[in-house]
C-alpha cells in the first residue's frame, strides 16, 4: 500500500470544501489532477472515500474514518517539520499573524528588531481578524499570532506581552462637553455618541464590554473598516470612540483635529499577547519572539505617554 501525503492533503481539502473545483483551487492544482489523486487514493484503499453528487461531495462512512486518520497524520507531519525548522531557535521562516488594530503600529519596530537579530529570517505576516487567525493557527498556516487575550481557544498557549489601555477620542469640543475628565468612566458614554469598527473586530467587542453595551445596540455606529477610517470620522466630529493607547500617537499625528482623553482610574485596557498551538514545537523561538514583541510594544506605549506631556 502506497498512500502519499499529497493524497491525504488533497483529500482533507476535498472534505473541507465539498467541491472538487474549490478544493483544487485551495491546494493550487487543477480539478482533473485532484480527481486523479482522489481516485488513486480510493484504488489504494480499496473503497470509495467520497460520494460524488451533482453539486456536492459527501464523505462515505469509510471516508469519515479515513479523514480522521489523515488529519492526525498531517498534524504529525507539521510537528516534524516545525521540529526541524526550529531546531536552532528563532531562525529560518516565521509565519506570524497580527490583528489589524495592532499590525500597523507594532510591526514596523518588531520586524526591524527581528531583522537585526537574524537577517536571514524570512518573516511572512498575515493580517486578519481574530477568528481567521485562530483558524490559521489550528491548520498550521501560522506559527504564532498577536491577539487580544484571553482568546478562550482550546489547544493554544498564550503569552501576555503588554497592557494596551483605552483612551477616549473625539474633537476638543466634544470631549469638553463631557464634563470633569477626572471622574469620566466609559459606562457614562451614550450609545449614540459611539463610533466603532465593523462587527468581527475584537476591538469592537472589547469597547462594547468596557462601555457596558450589548452587541445589538442599534444606536451605536459600527461601520468603520479600519482604525484609520475611524480616526478620521472622529476627527471630523461624527462621534467618539475608544482609541488603543498603542495607536494613539500615530493616529493623532495623522488626524490633528482628533483629541484624546484618559479615563479615571482604573483605566480600561486590553491585554495583548502572543499565541501558538500547544502541540507545536518550542525550542526557544516562542520566548524569543515574545520578548521582541513585548519590548517593541512597551516602547510604543511609553512614547505615546511621553507625548501627552
Secondary structure, 3 states (H helix, E strand, C coil): CCCCHHHHHHHHHHHHHCCHHHHHHHCCCCHHHHHHHHHHHHHHHCCCCEEECCCCEEECHHHHHHHHHHHHHHHHHHHHHHHHHCCCCCCCEEEEEECHHHHHHHHHHHHHHHHHHCCCCEEEEEECCHHHHHHHHHHCCCCEEEEEECCCCCCEEEEEEEEEEEEEEECHHHHHCCCCHHHCCHHHCCHHHEEEECCCCHHHHHHHHHCCCCCCCCCCEEEECCHHHHHHHHHCCCCEEEEEHHHHHHHHHHCCCCEEEECCCCCCEEEEEEEEECCCCCCCHHHHHHHHHHHHHHHHHHHHHHHCC
